[in-house]
Amino acid sequence: MSFTLTLPNKGLFLITGNNGTGKTTLLYILAGLDTHYTGSVTVDGKELKKMKEKERARYRREKVSLLLPRGNLLPLLSVEESLSLGVKKGREVKSPINISLKESSFSLSGGEEILIALAYEIAKEKKIYLFDEVFDALDSNHRKELSKTSLVLLVSHVIRLFFRKQKEYRSLRNGRGSDY
């Protein structure tokens, strides 16, 4: 995949493309999870590929939130236990839906899990949010608020008309980036 992308420290950006064009791979690279690529990714003046695994783990823990289509909840824990992991002490995560926090994460529907996982990720107050196919769950108020203080990168197959009004909109086609 040949792709050049320069992003600021904050704002809302959408990348779309068909299956197999590298959208999720791009998120894994930006999250420091995938280092098997050619080229370079630089964040805050540091090249991710050249960081040691401990440095990349700190980068993910302190700066990056990655939310995948199935959510990030642990199925064997209750919703409350899942929501308490990784959130700054004293910061409360409120459930966006009316369910018991004692309920097992395993018993949630896919939509419920995404909404709760999204609330959890937002509560972590990261500088970079990477969302894979979950932007329908991210309402316009949260999109605006998050993009004022953080970089929000959404990837999806779906092109929504209101995103075309965004300042930055990219599409991946046959492994190459293109502007709209």
TIVO-2410 file (N, C-alpha, C; in nm, 3 decimals):
# residues 180
REC num residu      c1      c2      c3 atome chaine
REC   1      M   0.085  -0.118   0.000     N      A
REC   1      M   0.000   0.000   0.000    CA      A
REC   1      M   0.089   0.124   0.000     C      A
REC   2      S   0.063   0.216  -0.087     N      A
REC   2      S   0.135   0.341  -0.092    CA      A
REC   2      S   0.039   0.450  -0.046     C      A
REC   3      F   0.075   0.515   0.063     N      A
REC   3      F  -0.020   0.609   0.121    CA      A
REC   3      F   0.056   0.713   0.201     C      A
REC   4      T   0.033   0.839   0.173     N      A
REC   4      T   0.093   0.947   0.249    CA      A
REC   4      T  -0.018   1.025   0.316     C      A
REC   5      L  -0.004   1.044   0.445     N      A
REC   5      L  -0.107   1.111   0.522    CA      A
REC   5      L  -0.041   1.193   0.631     C      A
REC   6      T  -0.071   1.319   0.635     N      A
REC   6      T  -0.021   1.407   0.741    CA      A
REC   6      T  -0.142   1.458   0.817     C      A
REC   7      L  -0.142   1.436   0.947     N      A
REC   7      L  -0.256   1.474   1.030    CA      A
REC   7      L  -0.212   1.571   1.139     C      A
REC   8      P  -0.297   1.666   1.174     N      A
REC   8      P  -0.266   1.758   1.283    CA      A
REC   8      P  -0.292   1.691   1.419     C      A
REC   9      N  -0.271   1.765   1.525     N      A
REC   9      N  -0.291   1.711   1.660    CA      A
REC   9      N  -0.437   1.697   1.697     C      A
REC  10      K  -0.525   1.767   1.626     N      A
REC  10      K  -0.667   1.754   1.658    CA      A
REC  10      K  -0.750   1.773   1.532     C      A
REC  11      G  -0.872   1.725   1.538     N      A
REC  11      G  -0.961   1.734   1.424    CA      A
REC  11      G  -1.026   1.600   1.397     C      A
REC  12      L  -1.122   1.601   1.307     N      A
REC  12      L  -1.198   1.481   1.271    CA      A
REC  12      L  -1.169   1.445   1.126     C      A
REC  13      F  -1.131   1.320   1.102     N      A
REC  13      F  -1.094   1.276   0.970    CA      A
REC  13      F  -1.157   1.141   0.940     C      A
REC  14      L  -1.199   1.122   0.817     N      A
REC  14      L  -1.262   0.999   0.773    CA      A
REC  14      L  -1.182   0.940   0.659     C      A
REC  15      I  -1.158   0.809   0.668     N      A
REC  15      I  -1.096   0.735   0.559    CA      A
REC  15      I  -1.192   0.623   0.523     C      A
REC  16      T  -1.227   0.614   0.394     N      A
REC  16      T  -1.318   0.509   0.348    CA      A
REC  16      T  -1.247   0.424   0.244     C      A
REC  17      G  -1.303   0.310   0.219     N      A
REC  17      G  -1.250   0.223   0.116    CA      A
REC  17      G  -1.319   0.088   0.120     C      A
REC  18      N  -1.303   0.014   0.014     N      A
REC  18      N  -1.361  -0.120   0.006    CA      A
REC  18      N  -1.286  -0.217   0.095     C      A
REC  19      N  -1.341  -0.338   0.110     N      A
REC  19      N  -1.271  -0.444   0.184    CA      A
REC  19      N  -1.134  -0.467   0.124     C      A
REC  20      G  -1.037  -0.488   0.210     N      A
REC  20      G  -0.903  -0.524   0.163    CA      A
REC  20      G  -0.816  -0.409   0.119     C      A
REC  21      T  -0.860  -0.284   0.140     N      A
REC  21      T  -0.780  -0.170   0.094    CA      A
REC  21      T  -0.679  -0.123   0.199     C      A
REC  22      G  -0.686  -0.177   0.320     N      A
REC  22      G  -0.586  -0.144   0.421    CA      A
REC  22      G  -0.631  -0.048   0.530     C      A
REC  23      K  -0.759  -0.025   0.542     N      A
REC  23      K  -0.808   0.070   0.644    CA      A
REC  23      K  -0.774   0.024   0.786     C      A
REC  24      T  -0.807  -0.100   0.818     N      A
REC  24      T  -0.779  -0.150   0.952    CA      A
REC  24      T  -0.629  -0.165   0.974     C      A
REC  25      T  -0.558  -0.207   0.871     N      A
REC  25      T  -0.412  -0.217   0.882    CA      A
REC  25      T  -0.353  -0.080   0.913     C      A
REC  26      L  -0.403   0.024   0.850     N      A
REC  26      L  -0.357   0.159   0.878    CA      A
REC  26      L  -0.379   0.194   1.025     C      A
REC  27      L  -0.494   0.161   1.079     N      A
REC  27      L  -0.520   0.188   1.221    CA      A
REC  27      L  -0.424   0.112   1.311     C      A
REC  28      Y  -0.398  -0.015   1.279     N      A
REC  28      Y  -0.304  -0.094   1.358    CA      A
REC  28      Y  -0.164  -0.032   1.352     C      A
REC  29      I  -0.125   0.017   1.237     N      A
REC  29      I   0.006   0.082   1.223    CA      A
REC  29      I   0.009   0.210   1.307     C      A
REC  30      L  -0.096   0.293   1.296     N      A
REC  30      L  -0.101   0.418   1.372    CA      A
REC  30      L  -0.108   0.395   1.523     C      A
REC  31      A  -0.163   0.280   1.564     N      A
REC  31      A  -0.170   0.246   1.706    CA      A
REC  31      A  -0.039   0.183   1.756     C      A
REC  32      G   0.054   0.159   1.666     N      A
REC  32      G   0.181   0.099   1.706    CA      A
REC  32      G   0.172  -0.051   1.727     C      A
REC  33      L   0.068  -0.113   1.675     N      A
REC  33      L   0.051  -0.258   1.690    CA      A
REC  33      L   0.115  -0.336   1.576     C      A
REC  34      D   0.124  -0.276   1.459     N      A
REC  34      D   0.180  -0.342   1.342    CA      A
REC  34      D   0.305  -0.266   1.300     C      A
REC  35      T   0.419  -0.335   1.300     N      A
REC  35      T   0.544  -0.271   1.258    CA      A
REC  35      T   0.599  -0.333   1.129     C      A
REC  36      H   0.519  -0.417   1.065     N      A
REC  36      H   0.563  -0.484   0.943    CA      A
REC  36      H   0.512  -0.408   0.822     C      A
REC  37      Y   0.572  -0.295   0.795     N      A
REC  37      Y   0.534  -0.211   0.682    CA      A
REC  37      Y   0.657  -0.138   0.632     C      A
REC  38      T   0.651  -0.090   0.510     N      A
REC  38      T   0.760  -0.008   0.458    CA      A
REC  38      T   0.720   0.137   0.478     C      A
REC  39      G   0.818   0.223   0.487     N      A
REC  39      G   0.789   0.363   0.509    CA      A
REC  39      G   0.804   0.398   0.656     C      A
REC  40      S   0.746   0.511   0.693     N      A
REC  40      S   0.759   0.554   0.832    CA      A
REC  40      S   0.630   0.619   0.881     C      A
REC  41      V   0.612   0.608   1.011     N      A
REC  41      V   0.501   0.675   1.080    CA      A
REC  41      V   0.563   0.749   1.197     C      A
REC  42      T   0.545   0.881   1.196     N      A
REC  42      T   0.604   0.964   1.299    CA      A
REC  42      T   0.494   1.031   1.378     C      A
REC  43      V   0.499   1.017   1.510     N      A
REC  43      V   0.403   1.080   1.600    CA      A
REC  43      V   0.482   1.156   1.706     C      A
REC  44      D   0.452   1.283   1.720     N      A
REC  44      D   0.524   1.369   1.816    CA      A
REC  44      D   0.676   1.360   1.798     C      A
REC  45      G   0.719   1.355   1.672     N      A
REC  45      G   0.861   1.353   1.642    CA      A
REC  45      G   0.930   1.219   1.659     C      A
REC  46      K   0.856   1.116   1.695     N      A
REC  46      K   0.915   0.983   1.714    CA      A
REC  46      K   0.859   0.886   1.611     C      A
REC  47      E   0.950   0.809   1.550     N      A
REC  47      E   0.908   0.711   1.452    CA      A
REC  47      E   0.863   0.583   1.524     C      A
REC  48      L   0.738   0.543   1.502     N      A
REC  48      L   0.681   0.429   1.575    CA      A
REC  48      L   0.759   0.300   1.555     C      A
REC  49      K   0.800   0.273   1.434     N      A
REC  49      K   0.869   0.147   1.405    CA      A
REC  49      K   1.002   0.137   1.479     C      A
REC  50      K   1.066   0.248   1.505     N      A
REC  50      K   1.197   0.247   1.571    CA      A
REC  50      K   1.186   0.240   1.723     C      A
REC  51      M   1.065   0.258   1.776     N      A
REC  51      M   1.046   0.249   1.921    CA      A
REC  51      M   1.058   0.104   1.966     C      A
REC  52      K   1.107   0.084   2.087     N      A
REC  52      K   1.107  -0.049   2.147    CA      A
REC  52      K   0.963  -0.081   2.185     C      A
REC  53      E   0.934  -0.210   2.202     N      A
REC  53      E   0.796  -0.251   2.234    CA      A
REC  53      E   0.744  -0.181   2.359     C      A
REC  54      K   0.828  -0.163   2.460     N      A
REC  54      K   0.783  -0.094   2.583    CA      A
REC  54      K   0.743   0.050   2.554     C      A
REC  55      E   0.817   0.116   2.466     N      A
REC  55      E   0.783   0.253   2.427    CA      A
REC  55      E   0.651   0.259   2.351     C      A
REC  56      R   0.633   0.162   2.259     N      A
REC  56      R   0.506   0.157   2.185    CA      A
REC  56      R   0.390   0.126   2.279     C      A
REC  57      A   0.411   0.040   2.376     N      A
REC  57      A   0.307   0.009   2.475    CA      A
REC  57      A   0.271   0.134   2.556     C      A
REC  58      R   0.370   0.212   2.594     N      A
REC  58      R   0.345   0.337   2.666    CA      A
REC  58      R   0.270   0.436   2.577     C      A
REC  59      Y   0.309   0.443   2.450     N      A
REC  59      Y   0.242   0.529   2.353    CA      A
REC  59      Y   0.093   0.492   2.345     C      A
REC  60      R   0.064   0.362   2.334     N      A
REC  60      R  -0.077   0.317   2.328    CA      A
REC  60      R  -0.149   0.347   2.458     C      A
REC  61      R  -0.085   0.320   2.568     N      A
REC  61      R  -0.149   0.340   2.699    CA      A
REC  61      R  -0.179   0.488   2.726     C      A
REC  62      E  -0.089   0.575   2.688     N      A
REC  62      E  -0.102   0.716   2.722    CA      A
REC  62      E  -0.168   0.802   2.615     C      A
REC  63      K  -0.155   0.766   2.488     N      A
REC  63      K  -0.198   0.857   2.383    CA      A
REC  63      K  -0.306   0.806   2.289     C      A
REC  64      V  -0.316   0.674   2.270     N      A
REC  64      V  -0.399   0.622   2.162    CA      A
REC  64      V  -0.515   0.537   2.215     C      A
REC  65      S  -0.629   0.557   2.154     N      A
REC  65      S  -0.746   0.474   2.181    CA      A
REC  65      S  -0.786   0.409   2.049     C      A
REC  66      L  -0.790   0.275   2.047     N      A
REC  66      L  -0.828   0.201   1.927    CA      A
REC  66      L  -0.956   0.125   1.958     C      A
REC  67      L  -1.061   0.153   1.881     N      A
REC  67      L  -1.188   0.084   1.901    CA      A
REC  67      L  -1.224   0.009   1.773     C      A
REC  68      L  -1.237  -0.122   1.787     N      A
REC  68      L  -1.267  -0.210   1.674    CA      A
REC  68      L  -1.417  -0.238   1.668     C      A
REC  69      P  -1.465  -0.296   1.558     N      A
REC  69      P  -1.609  -0.314   1.541    CA      A
REC  69      P  -1.679  -0.395   1.650     C      A
REC  70      R  -1.611  -0.483   1.717     N      A
REC  70      R  -1.678  -0.563   1.820    CA      A
REC  70      R  -1.661  -0.503   1.959     C      A
REC  71      G  -1.595  -0.391   1.972     N      A
REC  71      G  -1.576  -0.329   2.103    CA      A
REC  71      G  -1.456  -0.388   2.172     C      A
REC  72      N  -1.421  -0.330   2.286     N      A
REC  72      N  -1.301  -0.372   2.358    CA      A
REC  72      N  -1.333  -0.427   2.496     C      A
REC  73      L  -1.455  -0.468   2.519     N      A
REC  73      L  -1.492  -0.519   2.650    CA      A
REC  73      L  -1.446  -0.663   2.666     C      A
REC  74      L  -1.416  -0.701   2.789     N      A
REC  74      L  -1.374  -0.837   2.817    CA      A
REC  74      L  -1.496  -0.920   2.853     C      A
REC  75      P  -1.526  -1.024   2.779     N      A
REC  75      P  -1.652  -1.097   2.795    CA      A
REC  75      P  -1.672  -1.164   2.931     C      A
REC  76      L  -1.566  -1.198   3.000     N      A
REC  76      L  -1.580  -1.267   3.129    CA      A
REC  76      L  -1.600  -1.171   3.245     C      A
REC  77      L  -1.586  -1.042   3.220     N      A
REC  77      L  -1.605  -0.942   3.325    CA      A
REC  77      L  -1.743  -0.880   3.315     C      A
REC  78      S  -1.788  -0.821   3.424     N      A
REC  78      S  -1.912  -0.745   3.419    CA      A
REC  78      S  -1.886  -0.615   3.343     C      A
REC  79      V  -1.991  -0.549   3.303     N      A
REC  79      V  -1.977  -0.420   3.235    CA      A
REC  79      V  -1.898  -0.324   3.325     C      A
REC  80      E  -1.933  -0.320   3.452     N      A
REC  80      E  -1.866  -0.231   3.547    CA      A
REC  80      E  -1.717  -0.261   3.556     C      A
REC  81      E  -1.681  -0.390   3.563     N      A
REC  81      E  -1.539  -0.428   3.571    CA      A
REC  81      E  -1.466  -0.390   3.443     C      A
REC  82      S  -1.527  -0.413   3.329     N      A
REC  82      S  -1.466  -0.377   3.200    CA      A
REC  82      S  -1.444  -0.226   3.192     C      A
REC  83      L  -1.543  -0.150   3.237     N      A
REC  83      L  -1.534  -0.004   3.228    CA      A
REC  83      L  -1.431   0.055   3.324     C      A
REC  84      S  -1.395  -0.016   3.428     N      A
REC  84      S  -1.300   0.038   3.526    CA      A
REC  84      S  -1.155   0.020   3.483     C      A
REC  85      L  -1.129  -0.066   3.387     N      A
REC  85      L  -0.992  -0.092   3.343    CA      A
REC  85      L  -0.940   0.022   3.256     C      A
REC  86      G  -0.823   0.074   3.288     N      A
REC  86      G  -0.757   0.171   3.202    CA      A
REC  86      G  -0.810   0.313   3.208     C      A
REC  87      V  -0.906   0.341   3.294     N      A
REC  87      V  -0.960   0.477   3.306    CA      A
REC  87      V  -0.892   0.544   3.425     C      A
REC  88      K  -0.860   0.671   3.410     N      A
REC  88      K  -0.794   0.745   3.517    CA      A
REC  88      K  -0.876   0.739   3.645     C      A
REC  89      K  -0.805   0.725   3.756     N      A
REC  89      K  -0.869   0.715   3.886    CA      A
REC  89      K  -0.957   0.838   3.911     C      A
REC  90      G  -1.077   0.815   3.959     N      A
REC  90      G  -1.170   0.923   3.987    CA      A
REC  90      G  -1.256   0.962   3.869     C      A
REC  91      R  -1.224   0.910   3.752     N      A
REC  91      R  -1.302   0.939   3.631    CA      A
REC  91      R  -1.411   0.836   3.617     C      A
REC  92      E  -1.535   0.879   3.612     N      A
REC  92      E  -1.647   0.787   3.602    CA      A
REC  92      E  -1.688   0.769   3.457     C      A
REC  93      V  -1.717   0.645   3.423     N      A
REC  93      V  -1.769   0.615   3.291    CA      A
REC  93      V  -1.916   0.586   3.307     C      A
REC  94      K  -1.997   0.665   3.241     N      A
REC  94      K  -2.142   0.645   3.248    CA      A
REC  94      K  -2.186   0.562   3.130     C      A
REC  95      S  -2.270   0.465   3.157     N      A
REC  95      S  -2.322   0.382   3.050    CA      A
REC  95      S  -2.419   0.464   2.965     C      A
REC  96      P  -2.402   0.461   2.833     N      A
REC  96      P  -2.490   0.537   2.745    CA      A
REC  96      P  -2.626   0.468   2.723     C      A
REC  97      I  -2.640   0.347   2.776     N      A
REC  97      I  -2.765   0.275   2.760    CA      A
REC  97      I  -2.813   0.225   2.895     C      A
REC  98      N  -2.937   0.192   2.905     N      A
REC  98      N  -2.996   0.150   3.032    CA      A
REC  98      N  -2.980  -0.001   3.053     C      A
REC  99      I  -2.865  -0.039   3.109     N      A
REC  99      I  -2.842  -0.179   3.144    CA      A
REC  99      I  -2.778  -0.183   3.282     C      A
REC 100      S  -2.785  -0.297   3.346     N      A
REC 100      S  -2.721  -0.315   3.476    CA      A
REC 100      S  -2.571  -0.325   3.456     C      A
REC 101      L  -2.496  -0.249   3.533     N      A
REC 101      L  -2.350  -0.254   3.524    CA      A
REC 101      L  -2.296  -0.388   3.575     C      A
REC 102      K  -2.378  -0.462   3.648     N      A
REC 102      K  -2.338  -0.593   3.700    CA      A
REC 102      K  -2.351  -0.702   3.593     C      A
REC 103      E  -2.419  -0.669   3.483     N      A
REC 103      E  -2.441  -0.765   3.376    CA      A
REC 103      E  -2.308  -0.802   3.311     C      A
REC 104      S  -2.297  -0.926   3.266     N      A
REC 104      S  -2.177  -0.972   3.199    CA      A
REC 104      S  -2.165  -0.904   3.062     C      A
REC 105      S  -2.044  -0.863   3.028     N      A
REC 105      S  -2.020  -0.805   2.896    CA      A
REC 105      S  -2.055  -0.904   2.785     C      A
REC 106      F  -2.044  -1.032   2.815     N      A
REC 106      F  -2.072  -1.138   2.719    CA      A
REC 106      F  -2.218  -1.138   2.673     C      A
REC 107      S  -2.308  -1.091   2.761     N      A
REC 107      S  -2.451  -1.097   2.730    CA      A
REC 107      S  -2.501  -0.976   2.650     C      A
REC 108      L  -2.414  -0.881   2.620     N      A
REC 108      L  -2.455  -0.762   2.547    CA      A
REC 108      L  -2.471  -0.791   2.398     C      A
REC 109      S  -2.561  -0.718   2.335     N      A
REC 109      S  -2.570  -0.724   2.189    CA      A
REC 109      S  -2.450  -0.649   2.132     C      A
REC 110      G  -2.424  -0.668   2.004     N      A
REC 110      G  -2.313  -0.597   1.940    CA      A
REC 110      G  -2.327  -0.446   1.950     C      A
REC 111      G  -2.449  -0.395   1.930     N      A
REC 111      G  -2.473  -0.251   1.939    CA      A
REC 111      G  -2.453  -0.198   2.080     C      A
REC 112      E  -2.499  -0.273   2.180     N      A
REC 112      E  -2.481  -0.232   2.320    CA      A
REC 112      E  -2.332  -0.230   2.356     C      A
REC 113      E  -2.262  -0.333   2.310     N      A
REC 113      E  -2.119  -0.340   2.341    CA      A
REC 113      E  -2.044  -0.222   2.280     C      A
REC 114      I  -2.076  -0.187   2.156     N      A
REC 114      I  -2.009  -0.075   2.091    CA      A
REC 114      I  -2.036   0.056   2.167     C      A
REC 115      L  -2.161   0.080   2.205     N      A
REC 115      L  -2.194   0.203   2.278    CA      A
REC 115      L  -2.120   0.212   2.410     C      A
REC 116      I  -2.114   0.103   2.483     N      A
REC 116      I  -2.043   0.103   2.612    CA      A
REC 116      I  -1.893   0.116   2.591     C      A
REC 117      A  -1.839   0.042   2.493     N      A
REC 117      A  -1.696   0.051   2.463    CA      A
REC 117      A  -1.659   0.192   2.419     C      A
REC 118      L  -1.745   0.258   2.344     N      A
REC 118      L  -1.720   0.394   2.300    CA      A
REC 118      L  -1.716   0.490   2.419     C      A
REC 119      A  -1.811   0.477   2.512     N      A
REC 119      A  -1.810   0.559   2.634    CA      A
REC 119      A  -1.682   0.536   2.712     C      A
REC 120      Y  -1.640   0.412   2.719     N      A
REC 120      Y  -1.516   0.376   2.789    CA      A
REC 120      Y  -1.395   0.441   2.723     C      A
REC 121      E  -1.385   0.431   2.591     N      A
REC 121      E  -1.271   0.488   2.520    CA      A
REC 121      E  -1.266   0.640   2.536     C      A
REC 122      I  -1.380   0.706   2.527     N      A
REC 122      I  -1.386   0.851   2.542    CA      A
REC 122      I  -1.342   0.893   2.682     C      A
REC 123      A  -1.379   0.815   2.784     N      A
REC 123      A  -1.344   0.848   2.922    CA      A
REC 123      A  -1.194   0.839   2.949     C      A
REC 124      K  -1.121   0.771   2.862     N      A
REC 124      K  -0.976   0.758   2.881    CA      A
REC 124      K  -0.901   0.887   2.848     C      A
REC 125      E  -0.969   0.980   2.781     N      A
REC 125      E  -0.911   1.111   2.749    CA      A
REC 125      E  -0.776   1.099   2.679     C      A
REC 126      K  -0.776   1.036   2.562     N      A
REC 126      K  -0.654   1.018   2.484    CA      A
REC 126      K  -0.637   1.134   2.386     C      A
REC 127      K  -0.520   1.143   2.327     N      A
REC 127      K  -0.492   1.245   2.226    CA      A
REC 127      K  -0.527   1.198   2.086     C      A
REC 128      I  -0.530   1.065   2.066     N      A
REC 128      I  -0.559   1.009   1.935    CA      A
REC 128      I  -0.666   0.900   1.951     C      A
REC 129      Y  -0.774   0.914   1.875     N      A
REC 129      Y  -0.880   0.813   1.875    CA      A
REC 129      Y  -0.886   0.751   1.736     C      A
REC 130      L  -0.873   0.619   1.730     N      A
REC 130      L  -0.878   0.544   1.605    CA      A
REC 130      L  -1.001   0.454   1.610     C      A
REC 131      F  -1.099   0.483   1.528     N      A
REC 131      F  -1.226   0.410   1.532    CA      A
REC 131      F  -1.246   0.335   1.400     C      A
REC 132      D  -1.266   0.204   1.411     N      A
REC 132      D  -1.283   0.118   1.294    CA      A
REC 132      D  -1.429   0.075   1.283     C      A
REC 133      E  -1.499   0.128   1.185     N      A
REC 133      E  -1.638   0.090   1.156    CA      A
REC 133      E  -1.735   0.111   1.273     C      A
REC 134      V  -1.710   0.211   1.356     N      A
REC 134      V  -1.800   0.235   1.469    CA      A
REC 134      V  -1.855   0.378   1.473     C      A
REC 135      F  -1.837   0.454   1.365     N      A
REC 135      F  -1.874   0.594   1.376    CA      A
REC 135      F  -2.023   0.618   1.382     C      A
REC 136      D  -2.107   0.522   1.344     N      A
REC 136      D  -2.251   0.540   1.361    CA      A
REC 136      D  -2.287   0.554   1.507     C      A
REC 137      A  -2.209   0.492   1.595     N      A
REC 137      A  -2.234   0.501   1.739    CA      A
REC 137      A  -2.184   0.633   1.797     C      A
REC 138      L  -2.100   0.703   1.725     N      A
REC 138      L  -2.042   0.829   1.773    CA      A
REC 138      L  -2.129   0.945   1.726     C      A
REC 139      D  -2.211   0.997   1.817     N      A
REC 139      D  -2.303   1.103   1.777    CA      A
REC 139      D  -2.230   1.234   1.748     C      A
REC 140      S  -2.298   1.327   1.683     N      A
REC 140      S  -2.234   1.450   1.636    CA      A
REC 140      S  -2.179   1.534   1.751     C      A
REC 141      N  -2.242   1.534   1.867     N      A
REC 141      N  -2.188   1.610   1.981    CA      A
REC 141      N  -2.053   1.555   2.025     C      A
REC 142      H  -2.043   1.421   2.037     N      A
REC 142      H  -1.915   1.362   2.075    CA      A
REC 142      H  -1.810   1.384   1.967     C      A
REC 143      R  -1.849   1.375   1.840     N      A
REC 143      R  -1.753   1.400   1.732    CA      A
REC 143      R  -1.696   1.541   1.744     C      A
REC 144      K  -1.783   1.639   1.766     N      A
REC 144      K  -1.737   1.778   1.778    CA      A
REC 144      K  -1.647   1.797   1.899     C      A
REC 145      E  -1.691   1.747   2.015     N      A
REC 145      E  -1.615   1.765   2.139    CA      A
REC 145      E  -1.479   1.697   2.132     C      A
REC 146      L  -1.476   1.573   2.087     N      A
REC 146      L  -1.349   1.500   2.078    CA      A
REC 146      L  -1.253   1.568   1.982     C      A
REC 147      S  -1.304   1.614   1.868     N      A
REC 147      S  -1.216   1.671   1.767    CA      A
REC 147      S  -1.162   1.809   1.804     C      A
REC 148      K  -1.219   1.871   1.907     N      A
REC 148      K  -1.165   2.000   1.955    CA      A
REC 148      K  -1.033   1.981   2.029     C      A
REC 149      T  -1.017   1.868   2.096     N      A
REC 149      T  -0.899   1.846   2.179    CA      A
REC 149      T  -0.812   1.729   2.134     C      A
REC 150      S  -0.863   1.645   2.045     N      A
REC 150      S  -0.792   1.524   2.006    CA      A
REC 150      S  -0.802   1.503   1.855     C      A
REC 151      L  -0.719   1.414   1.806     N      A
REC 151      L  -0.728   1.368   1.668    CA      A
REC 151      L  -0.822   1.249   1.666     C      A
REC 152      V  -0.925   1.255   1.583     N      A
REC 152      V  -1.021   1.146   1.569    CA      A
REC 152      V  -1.014   1.097   1.425     C      A
REC 153      L  -0.972   0.972   1.407     N      A
REC 153      L  -0.962   0.914   1.274    CA      A
REC 153      L  -1.062   0.800   1.266     C      A
REC 154      L  -1.158   0.815   1.176     N      A
REC 154      L  -1.263   0.715   1.156    CA      A
REC 154      L  -1.238   0.644   1.025     C      A
REC 155      V  -1.246   0.512   1.024     N      A
REC 155      V  -1.238   0.438   0.898    CA      A
REC 155      V  -1.366   0.358   0.881     C      A
REC 156      S  -1.411   0.349   0.756     N      A
REC 156      S  -1.536   0.281   0.729    CA      A
REC 156      S  -1.550   0.247   0.582     C      A
REC 157      H  -1.641   0.156   0.554     N      A
REC 157      H  -1.682   0.127   0.417    CA      A
REC 157      H  -1.786   0.229   0.371     C      A
REC 158      V  -1.855   0.287   0.465     N      A
REC 158      V  -1.972   0.369   0.437    CA      A
REC 158      V  -1.931   0.515   0.419     C      A
REC 159      I  -1.982   0.575   0.314     N      A
REC 159      I  -1.959   0.718   0.291    CA      A
REC 159      I  -2.086   0.791   0.331     C      A
REC 160      R  -2.076   0.875   0.428     N      A
REC 160      R  -2.189   0.954   0.474    CA      A
REC 160      R  -2.177   1.095   0.417     C      A
REC 161      L  -2.285   1.148   0.367     N      A
REC 161      L  -2.284   1.280   0.305    CA      A
REC 161      L  -2.228   1.387   0.397     C      A
REC 162      F  -2.265   1.383   0.526     N      A
REC 162      F  -2.219   1.489   0.616    CA      A
REC 162      F  -2.069   1.485   0.637     C      A
REC 163      F  -2.004   1.371   0.614     N      A
REC 163      F  -1.860   1.366   0.628    CA      A
REC 163      F  -1.791   1.432   0.510     C      A
REC 164      R  -1.858   1.440   0.397     N      A
REC 164      R  -1.796   1.507   0.282    CA      A
REC 164      R  -1.776   1.655   0.308     C      A
REC 165      K  -1.848   1.709   0.406     N      A
REC 165      K  -1.831   1.848   0.443    CA      A
REC 165      K  -1.708   1.867   0.532     C      A
REC 166      Q  -1.654   1.756   0.583     N      A
REC 166      Q  -1.537   1.764   0.669    CA      A
REC 166      Q  -1.419   1.821   0.591     C      A
REC 167      K  -1.329   1.883   0.664     N      A
REC 167      K  -1.211   1.942   0.606    CA      A
REC 167      K  -1.122   1.836   0.539     C      A
REC 168      E  -1.110   1.722   0.602     N      A
REC 168      E  -1.026   1.615   0.549    CA      A
REC 168      E  -1.108   1.490   0.527     C      A
REC 169      Y  -1.098   1.437   0.409     N      A
REC 169      Y  -1.170   1.315   0.374    CA      A
REC 169      Y  -1.083   1.239   0.276     C      A
REC 170      R  -1.048   1.116   0.307     N      A
REC 170      R  -0.961   1.037   0.219    CA      A
REC 170      R  -1.027   0.904   0.191     C      A
REC 171      S  -0.995   0.848   0.077     N      A
REC 171      S  -1.044   0.716   0.041    CA      A
REC 171      S  -0.926   0.630   0.000     C      A
REC 172      L  -0.932   0.502   0.036     N      A
REC 172      L  -0.832   0.407  -0.008    CA      A
REC 172      L  -0.890   0.326  -0.123     C      A
REC 173      R  -0.822   0.326  -0.234     N      A
REC 173      R  -0.865   0.250  -0.351    CA      A
REC 173      R  -0.745   0.173  -0.403     C      A
REC 174      N  -0.759   0.044  -0.410     N      A
REC 174      N  -0.651  -0.041  -0.458    CA      A
REC 174      N  -0.520  -0.013  -0.385     C      A
REC 175      G  -0.530   0.011  -0.254     N      A
REC 175      G  -0.411   0.032  -0.174    CA      A
REC 175      G  -0.349   0.170  -0.187     C      A
REC 176      R  -0.416   0.261  -0.253     N      A
REC 176      R  -0.362   0.397  -0.271    CA      A
REC 176      R  -0.462   0.498  -0.219     C      A
REC 177      G  -0.411   0.608  -0.164     N      A
REC 177      G  -0.497   0.713  -0.113    CA      A
REC 177      G  -0.544   0.805  -0.224     C      A
REC 178      S  -0.666   0.856  -0.207     N      A
REC 178      S  -0.717   0.955  -0.303    CA      A
REC 178      S  -0.803   1.055  -0.227     C      A
REC 179      D  -0.802   1.176  -0.274     N      A
REC 179      D  -0.883   1.282  -0.211    CA      A
REC 179      D  -1.018   1.291  -0.277     C      A
REC 180      Y  -1.115   1.344  -0.202     N      A
REC 180      Y  -1.247   1.373  -0.259    CA      A
REC 180      Y  -1.266   1.522  -0.259     C      A
***
